[in-house]
Amino acid sequence: MLRWLNENHHSITALAAIVIGVAALFVAWDQARIMRRSEHAAMLPIVSVDHEFGYSTDRASYQLVIKNKGVGPALIRSGRITGGGVATMEEFAAALMPRIEGARSYSSNTPDDVTLAVGESRTLLSIVWSGDNLDQRQFSSLVPFADSHDYEVCFCSVFDSCWIASTSEPPAPSNRCSAASLAPPL
């Protein structure tokens, strides 16, 4: 046996080198996979979509706001409003504004192709009512009305992983953000 080892030590060394090389290749592949996951986690956006209300006797307000609460930029691809028979933000605002008597100001933005930095928010719809003695009961009717309408936004990370978030649901994975993922678009 000793003689066989002496005669074949080059073959044994070569075989050991191949085994060590394969093991090193596997370790490198596994480390690269872990690093990719780590990079994705370090750039993960988390977008929330919220109805926000404010009331005092001389001022009432409603805002629809998207916020990036994640650790990476959110690439907002598209958005839409659903429920209550409205198809556009303008129709939603037109249905919401007459609910409170008083002077009104209104502004809206579309979220399509917007990048939200970490911690950044964007107001998609803002309505402010002003006047003396605004009616608390009228304002109270805004909450269930707004909650009966859902706003969905489709957003992606810089690595092209996408999610859909809404006023009624936390972000859920989506294959990709396209016109078809949120049809009809805003």
Contacts in CASP RR format, 6 or more apart in sequence:
PFRMAT RR
TARGET T0000
AUTHOR 0000-0000-0000
METHOD contacts of the structure
MODEL  1
MLRWLNENHHSITALAAIVIGVAALFVAWDQARIMRRSEHAAMLPIVSVD
HEFGYSTDRASYQLVIKNKGVGPALIRSGRITGGGVATMEEFAAALMPRI
EGARSYSSNTPDDVTLAVGESRTLLSIVWSGDNLDQRQFSSLVPFADSHD
YEVCFCSVFDSCWIASTSEPPAPSNRCSAASLAPPL
5 12 0 8 1.000
39 159 0 8 1.000
40 157 0 8 1.000
40 159 0 8 1.000
40 161 0 8 1.000
42 71 0 8 1.000
42 72 0 8 1.000
43 71 0 8 1.000
43 72 0 8 1.000
43 73 0 8 1.000
43 157 0 8 1.000
43 158 0 8 1.000
43 159 0 8 1.000
44 70 0 8 1.000
44 71 0 8 1.000
44 72 0 8 1.000
44 157 0 8 1.000
45 68 0 8 1.000
45 70 0 8 1.000
45 71 0 8 1.000
45 72 0 8 1.000
45 73 0 8 1.000
45 74 0 8 1.000
45 75 0 8 1.000
45 116 0 8 1.000
45 118 0 8 1.000
45 155 0 8 1.000
45 156 0 8 1.000
45 157 0 8 1.000
46 68 0 8 1.000
46 69 0 8 1.000
46 70 0 8 1.000
46 74 0 8 1.000
46 171 0 8 1.000
47 66 0 8 1.000
47 67 0 8 1.000
47 68 0 8 1.000
47 69 0 8 1.000
47 74 0 8 1.000
47 76 0 8 1.000
47 116 0 8 1.000
47 153 0 8 1.000
47 155 0 8 1.000
47 163 0 8 1.000
47 165 0 8 1.000
47 171 0 8 1.000
48 66 0 8 1.000
48 67 0 8 1.000
48 69 0 8 1.000
48 165 0 8 1.000
49 64 0 8 1.000
49 65 0 8 1.000
49 66 0 8 1.000
49 151 0 8 1.000
49 152 0 8 1.000
49 153 0 8 1.000
49 165 0 8 1.000
49 166 0 8 1.000
49 167 0 8 1.000
50 64 0 8 1.000
50 65 0 8 1.000
50 66 0 8 1.000
50 67 0 8 1.000
50 167 0 8 1.000
51 62 0 8 1.000
51 63 0 8 1.000
51 64 0 8 1.000
51 143 0 8 1.000
51 146 0 8 1.000
51 147 0 8 1.000
51 167 0 8 1.000
52 61 0 8 1.000
52 62 0 8 1.000
52 63 0 8 1.000
52 64 0 8 1.000
52 65 0 8 1.000
53 60 0 8 1.000
53 61 0 8 1.000
53 62 0 8 1.000
53 139 0 8 1.000
53 142 0 8 1.000
53 143 0 8 1.000
53 146 0 8 1.000
54 60 0 8 1.000
54 61 0 8 1.000
54 62 0 8 1.000
54 139 0 8 1.000
55 61 0 8 1.000
55 134 0 8 1.000
55 136 0 8 1.000
55 139 0 8 1.000
56 134 0 8 1.000
57 132 0 8 1.000
57 133 0 8 1.000
57 134 0 8 1.000
58 130 0 8 1.000
58 131 0 8 1.000
58 132 0 8 1.000
58 133 0 8 1.000
58 134 0 8 1.000
59 128 0 8 1.000
59 129 0 8 1.000
59 130 0 8 1.000
59 131 0 8 1.000
59 134 0 8 1.000
60 100 0 8 1.000
60 128 0 8 1.000
60 129 0 8 1.000
60 130 0 8 1.000
60 134 0 8 1.000
60 139 0 8 1.000
60 142 0 8 1.000
61 126 0 8 1.000
61 127 0 8 1.000
61 128 0 8 1.000
61 129 0 8 1.000
62 96 0 8 1.000
62 125 0 8 1.000
62 126 0 8 1.000
62 127 0 8 1.000
62 142 0 8 1.000
62 146 0 8 1.000
63 123 0 8 1.000
63 125 0 8 1.000
63 126 0 8 1.000
63 127 0 8 1.000
64 123 0 8 1.000
64 124 0 8 1.000
64 125 0 8 1.000
64 126 0 8 1.000
64 146 0 8 1.000
64 151 0 8 1.000
64 167 0 8 1.000
65 121 0 8 1.000
65 122 0 8 1.000
65 123 0 8 1.000
65 124 0 8 1.000
66 76 0 8 1.000
66 111 0 8 1.000
66 116 0 8 1.000
66 121 0 8 1.000
66 122 0 8 1.000
66 124 0 8 1.000
66 153 0 8 1.000
66 165 0 8 1.000
67 116 0 8 1.000
67 119 0 8 1.000
67 120 0 8 1.000
67 121 0 8 1.000
68 74 0 8 1.000
68 116 0 8 1.000
68 117 0 8 1.000
68 118 0 8 1.000
68 119 0 8 1.000
68 120 0 8 1.000
68 121 0 8 1.000
69 119 0 8 1.000
70 118 0 8 1.000
70 119 0 8 1.000
71 118 0 8 1.000
72 117 0 8 1.000
72 118 0 8 1.000
72 157 0 8 1.000
72 158 0 8 1.000
73 115 0 8 1.000
73 116 0 8 1.000
73 117 0 8 1.000
73 118 0 8 1.000
73 157 0 8 1.000
73 158 0 8 1.000
74 115 0 8 1.000
74 116 0 8 1.000
74 155 0 8 1.000
74 156 0 8 1.000
74 157 0 8 1.000
75 115 0 8 1.000
75 155 0 8 1.000
75 156 0 8 1.000
75 157 0 8 1.000
75 158 0 8 1.000
76 111 0 8 1.000
76 112 0 8 1.000
76 113 0 8 1.000
76 114 0 8 1.000
76 115 0 8 1.000
76 116 0 8 1.000
76 122 0 8 1.000
76 153 0 8 1.000
76 154 0 8 1.000
76 155 0 8 1.000
77 112 0 8 1.000
77 113 0 8 1.000
77 154 0 8 1.000
77 155 0 8 1.000
77 156 0 8 1.000
77 162 0 8 1.000
77 177 0 8 1.000
77 178 0 8 1.000
78 111 0 8 1.000
78 112 0 8 1.000
78 153 0 8 1.000
78 154 0 8 1.000
78 177 0 8 1.000
78 178 0 8 1.000
78 179 0 8 1.000
78 181 0 8 1.000
78 182 0 8 1.000
78 185 0 8 1.000
78 186 0 8 1.000
79 110 0 8 1.000
79 111 0 8 1.000
79 112 0 8 1.000
79 151 0 8 1.000
79 152 0 8 1.000
79 153 0 8 1.000
79 154 0 8 1.000
79 182 0 8 1.000
79 185 0 8 1.000
79 186 0 8 1.000
80 87 0 8 1.000
80 151 0 8 1.000
80 152 0 8 1.000
80 182 0 8 1.000
80 183 0 8 1.000
80 184 0 8 1.000
80 185 0 8 1.000
80 186 0 8 1.000
81 87 0 8 1.000
81 88 0 8 1.000
81 89 0 8 1.000
81 92 0 8 1.000
81 149 0 8 1.000
81 150 0 8 1.000
81 151 0 8 1.000
81 152 0 8 1.000
81 186 0 8 1.000
82 149 0 8 1.000
82 150 0 8 1.000
82 151 0 8 1.000
82 152 0 8 1.000
83 148 0 8 1.000
83 149 0 8 1.000
83 150 0 8 1.000
84 95 0 8 1.000
84 148 0 8 1.000
84 149 0 8 1.000
85 91 0 8 1.000
86 92 0 8 1.000
86 95 0 8 1.000
86 149 0 8 1.000
87 184 0 8 1.000
88 186 0 8 1.000
89 108 0 8 1.000
89 110 0 8 1.000
89 124 0 8 1.000
89 125 0 8 1.000
89 186 0 8 1.000
90 108 0 8 1.000
92 125 0 8 1.000
92 149 0 8 1.000
93 106 0 8 1.000
93 108 0 8 1.000
93 125 0 8 1.000
93 127 0 8 1.000
95 145 0 8 1.000
96 127 0 8 1.000
96 142 0 8 1.000
96 145 0 8 1.000
96 146 0 8 1.000
97 104 0 8 1.000
97 106 0 8 1.000
97 127 0 8 1.000
99 138 0 8 1.000
99 141 0 8 1.000
99 142 0 8 1.000
99 145 0 8 1.000
100 129 0 8 1.000
100 134 0 8 1.000
100 135 0 8 1.000
100 138 0 8 1.000
100 139 0 8 1.000
100 142 0 8 1.000
101 129 0 8 1.000
101 134 0 8 1.000
101 135 0 8 1.000
101 138 0 8 1.000
102 129 0 8 1.000
102 130 0 8 1.000
102 131 0 8 1.000
102 134 0 8 1.000
103 129 0 8 1.000
103 130 0 8 1.000
103 131 0 8 1.000
104 127 0 8 1.000
104 128 0 8 1.000
104 129 0 8 1.000
104 130 0 8 1.000
105 126 0 8 1.000
105 127 0 8 1.000
105 128 0 8 1.000
105 130 0 8 1.000
106 125 0 8 1.000
106 126 0 8 1.000
106 127 0 8 1.000
106 128 0 8 1.000
107 123 0 8 1.000
107 125 0 8 1.000
107 126 0 8 1.000
108 124 0 8 1.000
108 125 0 8 1.000
108 126 0 8 1.000
109 122 0 8 1.000
109 123 0 8 1.000
109 124 0 8 1.000
109 125 0 8 1.000
110 124 0 8 1.000
110 186 0 8 1.000
111 122 0 8 1.000
111 124 0 8 1.000
111 153 0 8 1.000
111 186 0 8 1.000
112 185 0 8 1.000
112 186 0 8 1.000
114 122 0 8 1.000
116 122 0 8 1.000
116 155 0 8 1.000
124 151 0 8 1.000
147 167 0 8 1.000
149 167 0 8 1.000
150 166 0 8 1.000
150 167 0 8 1.000
150 168 0 8 1.000
151 166 0 8 1.000
151 167 0 8 1.000
152 164 0 8 1.000
152 165 0 8 1.000
152 166 0 8 1.000
152 182 0 8 1.000
153 164 0 8 1.000
153 165 0 8 1.000
153 166 0 8 1.000
154 162 0 8 1.000
154 163 0 8 1.000
154 164 0 8 1.000
154 174 0 8 1.000
154 177 0 8 1.000
154 181 0 8 1.000
154 182 0 8 1.000
155 162 0 8 1.000
155 163 0 8 1.000
155 164 0 8 1.000
155 165 0 8 1.000
155 171 0 8 1.000
155 177 0 8 1.000
156 162 0 8 1.000
156 163 0 8 1.000
156 176 0 8 1.000
156 177 0 8 1.000
160 176 0 8 1.000
161 173 0 8 1.000
162 173 0 8 1.000
162 174 0 8 1.000
162 175 0 8 1.000
162 176 0 8 1.000
162 177 0 8 1.000
162 181 0 8 1.000
163 171 0 8 1.000
163 172 0 8 1.000
163 173 0 8 1.000
163 174 0 8 1.000
164 171 0 8 1.000
164 172 0 8 1.000
164 174 0 8 1.000
164 177 0 8 1.000
164 181 0 8 1.000
164 182 0 8 1.000
165 171 0 8 1.000
165 172 0 8 1.000
174 181 0 8 1.000
175 181 0 8 1.000
179 185 0 8 1.000
END
